[in-house]
Amino acid sequence: MKSRVVILLLSVLALPLVFTGCSGEKVRSAVAPAVPVTVAPVVRKSMPLELNAIGTVDPFKTVTIKPQVSGELVGVHFSEGQDVRRGQLLFTIDRRPFQAALEQARGALQRDLAQQQQARVQANRYVALFKDGVIAKEQLDEVQATADALDATVAADKANVDNARVNLDYCTITSPMDGRTGNLLLHQGNLLKANDDGSKLVVINQIAPIYVAFSVPEQYLEQVRSYDRAGKLRVKAVVPGGESHPSIGSLSLINNTVDPTTGTITLKAVFPNADKVLWPGQFVNVVLVLADQPDRIVVPSQAVQTGQQGQYVYVLKGDTVENRVVKVERTLGQETVIAEGLQPGEQVVTDGQSRLVPGSKVQIKTGLGSEAQTPSQPTAGGVQ
């Protein structure tokens, strides 16, 4: 009996403590601090429809310089890696043997021209004698045959002169196009052999303009062809580290076959490359812009979260937030196009989502290290 009285007394004494604890929890929840967040407006604007790929840079033209005559390389008239113009002197080969051959051909031509002239005069004389009956027909035929043979000899001599002149011209090697030279493969003093792979002198690449080749899955082929028929498609090429300054070009080739081993179609774009940012053999990120689509609902990509019900955003409602499920159409870098779930003018949370639940009270941060503001105040995210 005495123990029951003690227990009852302790229970009565503990009752105020329980009520005190409950009221304390209510007080703490009532004064729970607002979650600091950053927000951004939902906007309506045009967004490009793009395909992304990895591409390789190819020279617009490539020429391998090889000698067309054999001889000693006596002059190199450029520096490795130099930009050269069409017709600029690059190499000289020893001209003396070819100059001598030209003079010899010219001498043979002059000799045979003199003999040809004499043979023609004699042939005309024999024609007159034959008409007078002084000589036989066989004698006339013999003289005319000699004159005809000398005509052929003179024609051959003229061809020899032309050939010797061409060979002499080949001793001077000029650039066939505008471009940039590579490594010098043979140096002054080397003996060259005509049209021999072992006598390659230098490779010249034309890099302005320049090509970028890339591939896209064949499922996009008809879409690419459709937009290409409507007008030239814009292509952006981004070198590593140059994301803020992409090179802009246009689609120049849709290959005539799909690669059956990879299921892709090869495309090629041409770029002016006046600043020479793109370099042959380089890998670049390629963006093929198919079209600019107007009136798209756009939010910053960091606003979109993924949960059990799919993708969602936190939408600002006064000084609290609500969880809104959205349908994402596509993401382009730092921006996401929303197909359903948002309207222009609404504001979404872009930072601080990890501390939020539906109905959480929020304060809007105006910038790094600055004080948070209540939603009724103007913020960096837009007018509330």
C-alpha positions in Angstrom: 0.0 0.0 0.0 2.8 2.4 0.9 4.6 1.6 -2.4 1.4 2.4 -4.4 1.2 5.8 -2.7 4.9 6.5 -3.6 4.4 5.6 -7.3 1.2 7.8 -7.5 3.1 10.7 -5.9 5.9 10.4 -8.4 3.6 10.3 -11.3 1.8 13.5 -10.2 5.2 15.2 -9.8 6.4 14.1 -13.3 3.2 15.4 -15.1 4.3 19.1 -15.2 7.6 18.0 -16.7 5.9 16.2 -19.5 3.7 19.1 -20.3 6.7 21.4 -20.1 8.6 19.2 -22.6 5.7 19.2 -25.1 5.3 22.9 -25.0 9.1 23.3 -25.5 8.9 21.3 -28.7 6.1 23.4 -30.0 8.1 26.6 -29.2 11.2 25.2 -30.9 9.2 24.2 -34.1 7.5 27.5 -34.2 10.7 29.4 -34.2 12.6 27.0 -36.6 14.9 29.1 -38.8 14.1 29.6 -42.5 16.3 27.7 -45.0 18.6 30.0 -47.0 18.2 29.4 -50.7 18.9 31.0 -54.1 16.1 31.2 -56.7 15.9 31.9 -60.4 12.9 32.9 -62.6 11.2 30.5 -65.0 11.5 32.2 -68.4 10.1 31.7 -71.9 12.6 32.0 -74.7 14.0 30.5 -77.9 16.2 27.4 -77.4 18.3 25.6 -80.0 17.6 22.0 -80.9 21.1 20.4 -80.9 23.0 17.2 -81.4 26.3 16.7 -79.6 29.2 14.6 -80.8 33.0 14.2 -80.6 34.7 15.3 -83.8 38.2 15.3 -85.3 39.8 18.2 -87.2 40.9 17.5 -90.8 42.9 19.8 -93.1 40.9 21.4 -95.9 43.6 20.2 -98.3 46.8 18.2 -97.9 49.7 18.2 -100.3 52.9 16.1 -100.1 55.8 17.8 -101.9 58.0 15.4 -103.8 60.6 16.2 -106.6 59.6 15.5 -110.2 63.2 15.4 -111.3 66.3 13.7 -109.8 69.2 15.8 -108.5 70.8 17.5 -105.6 68.7 19.6 -103.3 70.6 22.9 -103.2 68.1 25.3 -101.6 65.4 25.4 -98.9 63.5 28.7 -98.8 61.1 28.4 -95.9 61.1 27.5 -92.2 59.3 24.5 -90.7 55.8 25.4 -89.5 55.7 28.5 -91.7 52.5 29.7 -93.4 53.1 29.8 -97.1 51.2 31.2 -100.1 50.4 29.7 -103.4 53.3 30.1 -105.8 55.8 30.8 -103.0 59.3 29.3 -103.6 60.0 26.3 -101.4 63.0 24.3 -102.8 65.5 24.5 -105.6 67.3 21.5 -107.2 70.7 21.8 -109.0 69.7 23.3 -112.3 73.0 22.8 -114.2 72.4 19.3 -115.7 68.9 20.3 -116.8 70.2 23.6 -118.3 72.8 21.7 -120.2 70.2 19.2 -121.5 68.0 22.1 -122.6 70.8 23.7 -124.5 71.7 20.4 -126.1 68.1 19.9 -127.2 68.0 23.4 -128.7 71.2 22.8 -130.6 69.8 19.5 -132.1 66.7 21.4 -133.1 68.6 24.1 -134.9 70.8 21.5 -136.7 67.7 19.6 -137.9 65.8 22.7 -138.9 68.7 23.6 -141.2 68.7 20.1 -142.7 64.9 20.2 -143.0 65.1 23.5 -144.9 67.7 22.2 -147.3 65.7 18.9 -147.9 62.6 20.9 -148.7 64.4 23.1 -151.2 65.9 20.0 -152.8 62.5 18.2 -152.9 60.9 21.2 -154.7 63.7 21.2 -157.2 63.2 17.5 -157.9 59.5 18.0 -158.4 60.3 20.5 -161.2 62.8 18.2 -162.8 60.3 15.3 -162.7 57.7 17.4 -164.5 60.3 18.2 -167.2 61.1 14.5 -167.5 64.7 14.9 -166.4 64.6 12.4 -163.4 62.8 9.3 -162.7 59.9 9.0 -160.2 62.0 6.9 -157.9 64.5 9.7 -157.4 61.7 12.2 -156.6 60.2 9.8 -154.0 63.6 9.3 -152.4 64.2 13.0 -152.0 60.6 13.6 -150.6 61.0 10.8 -148.1 64.2 12.4 -146.8 62.4 15.7 -146.4 59.5 14.1 -144.6 61.8 12.3 -142.3 63.5 15.6 -141.4 60.1 17.1 -140.7 59.5 14.3 -138.2 63.0 14.8 -136.7 62.3 18.5 -136.2 59.0 17.8 -134.5 60.8 15.4 -132.1 63.5 18.0 -131.5 60.8 20.5 -130.5 59.3 18.0 -128.1 62.8 17.4 -126.6 63.2 21.1 -126.1 59.9 21.4 -124.4 60.7 18.4 -122.2 64.1 19.8 -121.2 62.4 23.1 -120.4 59.8 21.4 -118.2 62.5 19.5 -116.4 64.4 22.7 -115.8 61.3 24.3 -114.4 60.9 21.4 -112.0 64.2 22.4 -110.4 62.2 25.2 -108.8 59.5 23.8 -106.5 56.8 26.3 -105.4 53.8 25.8 -103.1 50.7 24.6 -104.9 48.3 26.3 -102.4 48.0 28.5 -99.3 48.8 26.5 -96.2 51.1 25.6 -93.3 54.3 23.6 -93.7 55.1 20.7 -91.4 58.5 19.0 -90.6 61.2 19.3 -93.2 61.8 15.7 -94.3 65.0 16.2 -96.3 67.6 18.9 -96.0 69.9 20.8 -98.4 72.6 18.6 -99.9 70.5 15.4 -100.1 70.2 13.6 -103.5 66.6 13.4 -104.6 65.0 10.8 -106.8 62.0 11.8 -108.9 58.6 10.8 -107.6 60.1 8.5 -104.9 58.5 8.1 -101.5 61.9 8.3 -100.0 62.4 11.8 -101.4 59.3 13.4 -99.8 60.3 16.9 -98.9 57.4 18.4 -96.8 53.7 18.1 -96.2 51.5 21.2 -96.5 48.1 21.4 -94.8 45.5 24.1 -95.6 44.0 25.0 -92.3 42.0 28.1 -93.1 39.3 27.0 -93.9 39.3 23.6 -92.2 37.1 20.6 -91.8 35.7 18.9 -88.7 34.4 15.3 -89.2 32.0 13.8 -86.7 29.4 11.0 -86.5 25.8 10.9 -85.1 23.5 7.8 -84.6 21.6 6.9 -87.7 18.3 7.5 -86.0 18.9 11.2 -86.4 19.7 10.9 -90.1 16.3 11.9 -91.5 16.0 14.7 -89.0 19.4 16.1 -90.0 18.5 15.8 -93.7 15.2 17.5 -93.2 16.6 20.5 -91.4 19.6 20.6 -93.9 17.2 20.9 -96.8 15.6 24.0 -95.2 19.0 25.8 -95.1 22.6 25.5 -94.0 23.0 24.1 -90.5 25.2 25.8 -88.0 27.9 23.8 -86.3 29.9 24.8 -83.2 33.3 23.3 -82.4 34.8 23.6 -79.0 38.4 22.8 -78.2 39.3 21.7 -74.6 39.5 24.8 -72.5 37.9 27.0 -75.1 34.2 26.6 -74.1 33.6 30.3 -73.9 34.9 30.9 -77.5 33.4 28.2 -79.8 34.3 28.2 -83.5 31.3 28.6 -85.7 31.0 26.8 -89.1 28.4 25.1 -91.3 27.5 21.6 -92.3 29.1 20.7 -95.6 28.6 17.0 -96.0 26.2 14.2 -95.0 28.0 11.0 -96.0 26.3 8.8 -98.6 26.3 5.7 -96.4 25.6 4.6 -92.9 28.4 2.7 -91.2 26.9 -0.8 -90.6 29.4 -1.7 -87.9 28.7 1.4 -85.7 25.2 2.4 -86.8 26.4 6.0 -87.3 26.4 8.5 -90.2 29.5 10.6 -90.8 29.0 14.4 -91.1 31.5 17.1 -92.0 31.5 20.8 -91.3 33.7 23.5 -92.7 35.0 26.4 -90.5 36.7 29.6 -91.6 39.3 29.1 -88.8 40.8 32.6 -89.4 42.2 32.5 -85.9 43.6 29.0 -86.4 42.1 27.7 -83.2 41.3 24.4 -84.8 44.3 22.2 -85.7 44.5 19.1 -87.8 44.2 15.9 -85.8 42.6 17.6 -82.8 39.6 16.2 -81.0 36.8 18.7 -80.4 33.3 18.8 -79.0 30.8 19.4 -81.8 27.4 20.8 -81.5 25.1 20.6 -84.5 22.3 23.2 -84.3 19.3 21.8 -86.1 16.9 24.7 -85.4 16.0 27.4 -82.9 12.7 26.5 -81.2 10.7 29.6 -79.9 8.6 29.9 -76.8 10.3 27.2 -74.6 9.9 27.2 -70.8 13.5 27.2 -69.4 15.0 27.0 -65.9 18.6 26.6 -64.7 19.6 22.9 -64.8 20.6 22.9 -61.1 16.9 23.6 -60.2 15.9 20.1 -61.4 16.0 17.3 -58.9 15.3 13.6 -59.2 13.1 11.8 -56.7 10.9 8.7 -56.4 8.2 10.3 -58.4 10.6 11.4 -61.1 12.1 14.9 -61.8 10.8 17.8 -59.7 11.6 21.4 -58.7 10.9 23.5 -55.6 8.7 26.4 -56.5 8.6 29.5 -54.4 5.2 30.3 -52.8 5.4 33.4 -50.6 7.9 32.6 -47.9 7.6 28.8 -48.4 8.2 26.3 -51.2 6.2 23.5 -52.8 7.4 20.4 -54.5 6.4 20.4 -58.2 6.8 17.4 -60.5 8.0 18.5 -64.0 8.5 16.9 -67.4 11.9 17.6 -68.8 12.2 18.0 -72.6 15.9 18.3 -72.8 19.0 19.8 -71.1 21.4 22.1 -72.8 24.4 22.8 -70.6 23.3 25.0 -67.7 19.7 25.3 -69.0 16.9 22.8 -69.0 13.8 23.0 -71.2 10.6 22.1 -69.3 7.7 20.5 -71.3 5.2 20.4 -68.4 4.8 21.7 -64.8 6.0 25.3 -64.8 4.8 28.7 -66.1 6.9 31.8 -66.9 7.2 34.2 -64.0 7.4 31.5 -61.3 10.6 31.2 -59.3 12.4 27.9 -58.6 15.1 27.1 -56.0 18.5 26.6 -57.6 20.6 26.1 -54.4 19.7 24.7 -50.9 17.3 22.0 -52.0 18.9 19.4 -49.8 17.5 21.0 -46.7 14.0 21.5 -48.0 10.8 19.6 -47.7 7.4 20.7 -49.1 6.2 23.7 -47.1 9.6 24.6 -45.7 10.0 28.3 -44.9 12.8 29.9 -46.9 15.0 33.0 -47.0 16.5 34.1 -50.3 20.2 34.6 -50.5 21.2 37.6 -52.6 24.8 36.6 -53.2 27.9 35.0 -51.7 28.5 36.1 -48.2 25.5 38.5 -48.1 22.5 38.4 -45.8 19.4 36.4 -46.7 16.2 38.3 -47.6 12.6 37.4 -47.1 10.7 36.6 -50.3 8.8 39.9 -50.1 12.0 41.8 -50.9 13.7 42.2 -54.4 16.3 39.5 -55.0 18.9 38.6 -57.5 16.6 36.0 -58.9 14.0 38.5 -60.0 11.2 40.6 -58.7 8.9 38.7 -56.4 
